[in-house]
């Protein structure tokens, strides 16, 4: 009897927000895997569970491929929450129907509508420069004006997040500037070329 009581309380003592989350995830796996059946309710429930781990954590789902779905754990670009992304990812059990991914990964850039502005990904150029141990990026967006600087900065962050992924943008990128394209944009690369050019920048520096 005493052993049972100690075991009961020991189990509760060893529980963590991360382990509690994954227990909930497994209990609700069917609902989550088929979230399209009731997307709003499912996302609300999942968001509430993730915020118990950390208020800044968020998520993305990928499409079903080969009977599996991607489940992406994100800090929504908030650096202070990165350790919690790592902790939640590390605590994930074996889930045969899921590919669990930490941080939003690199993706093929797509056109963006943000703050009333439409930007075609194919028209955006990026200049890479040294910024201490990091890469400073100047994003050249057609139509840029100083009057709409904040909106265009939002577009720039979305473009970079797509091309480089959440982790690299927050840990390896220094300054980010936005300008209109001009003839002096020497060495600029397209956003499609950016991942390879970005990685090569650090290889040349031996990082």
N, C-alpha and C positions, 0 to 999 in steps of 0.2 A: 504493500500500500504506500509506504513512504517513498519507495523507488518510483512508483507511478506518479506521485505528486511532484517529486523532484524533476522527473522527466518532463512533466507538463509545464512547470514553470521554467525549466531550462530551455524548452523549445521556444517559449515566448520571449525569453531573454535574448536568444540568439537570432530572433527575427529582425530583419532590417527593412527599411522602406523598399529597397530593391527586390528583396526576396518576396515581400508581400505583393509587389507589383506583378512579378512573374507568376505567382500563384493565381492572382486574379486573371491574368492574361490567359493562362491555360484553362481556367474554368470557363472562360468566355471565348475560347478560340473559334468556335463555329461562327458566332456573331461577328467577330472581328474579321475572319477570313472572307465572310460574305457581307461585308459592311454596306454594300450597295443596296441591300434590302431595306435598310433603315439608317441611312448614312448620318443624318443629323444627330439622332439619339446615340448611335454608336460612337461617333466622334466626341460628343459631349461626355459620355461615360469614360472613354479612354483618356481624354484630356484631364479629367478630374483625377484619375488614378496617377497619371504622370506628374501632375502638379504636387501630389503628395511626396514624390521623390525630390522634386525641386520645382519652384514656381515657374522657372523659365523653360523647362523642358517641353518640347513639342514633337510632332511625328509626321511622317509621310508614309503612304502605302504605294507600292508599285503594282502593276497589273499581274494577273496570274499567268505564270509561264511554267510549263512542265509540271503543273500541279503545285507550284510553290509561289508564294508572294514575298516581295521585299517589305520589311518593316524597318523604317529608318528612324533612328533616335537622334534628335537634333536639339542643340542649345539655342536655336533661333539666332545664331550669330553672337550670343552673349558669352564673352570669354569666361566670366566668373562661373558659368554653369558647365564648362567643359569637363571638369573632374566628375561631375554627376553623370554626364553622358558616358564617360569611361566606366564608372562604377556600375551603371545599369546594364551596359553592354557586357561587362565581365560577369555579371550575375545571371545572364540569360541561360536557361536550361537548353537541352537539345530539343529542337522543335522541327520535326521532319517536314512540316508544310511551310516553313518560314526561312527566309534568309535575313537575319538580323544584321543591320548595318549601322555603324556609329558615324554620325555627322552626315550632312547632306553631301552626296558624292558629286564628282564632276559629271556634267551632262553635256550633250550637244546643245549649244546655245539656241534659244528660240526667240521669236519676236516678242516684244514686251509692250504692254499698255499699262501705264502707271501715272496717276495724277493727271489724267486727261491728255497725256502724251503717248504717242505710238512710235516705237523705235524698232526698225528692222535689224535683227542681229547682224546681218551681212554687211550693214553700213558702218558698224562700230569698229574703230581701230584703237589699239593700245600701245603706248610707249613704255618700255621697261627701263628703269634706271636704278642705280644703287641707292639705298637709303640705310646706311650702316650695314648691319648684318641681314637686312631685309631687302625686298624689292619694292621700290616706289613705282606706282602705276599712274600714268596719265591717260585717261579714257577720253577719246575723241568721238563725240556724238553729233551727228548732223542736226542742225536746228538749235543747238545750245545757245542760251542767252543768260547773262548774269541775273536778269530779273527772275528767271526760273531756276536758279542755281540749285536750290534744295530738292526740287523735283528731279532734276537731271542727276543729282548725286544719288538719289534713290534708284534711278534707272541703272547707274553705273554699278552700284552694289549688287543689284539683281543680276546684271550681266556677268560680273566677276564671280559671283556665287555659283552661277551655272557652269562657267568655264573652268574654274579652279577648285570648286568645292568649298564647303564651309570651313574645314579645318585650316587649309592653306591660306584662305583669305584672312582669317583671324590671327594666325601664328607666323606667317611668312611674308605678309604684305605690310609695308610701312605706310608712307603717305599715299593717298588716293586723291587725284585731282581730276576735274572734268573741264574740257575745253571744246571749242568747235574745231572741226578738221581744218587744216591749212596746208599750204604747199611746203611748209617747213617741218612737217611731221616726219622727220627722218628716222628711219629704223622702226616705224610703227608696224605692228602685225595685226591681222584680223583676229576677231575673238575665236574663230575656228583654229587659228594657228597658235593662239595664246598658251594653251597648256604645254605644248612641246617647247615653245620659246621660254616659258617661265621655268620649266624644269632644267633646260639647258643653261639658263642664267645662273642657277645655283651649282650646276655641275662645273661650270667654268670657274666658279669661286671655290670649288672644293668643299662645298657644303652638302 
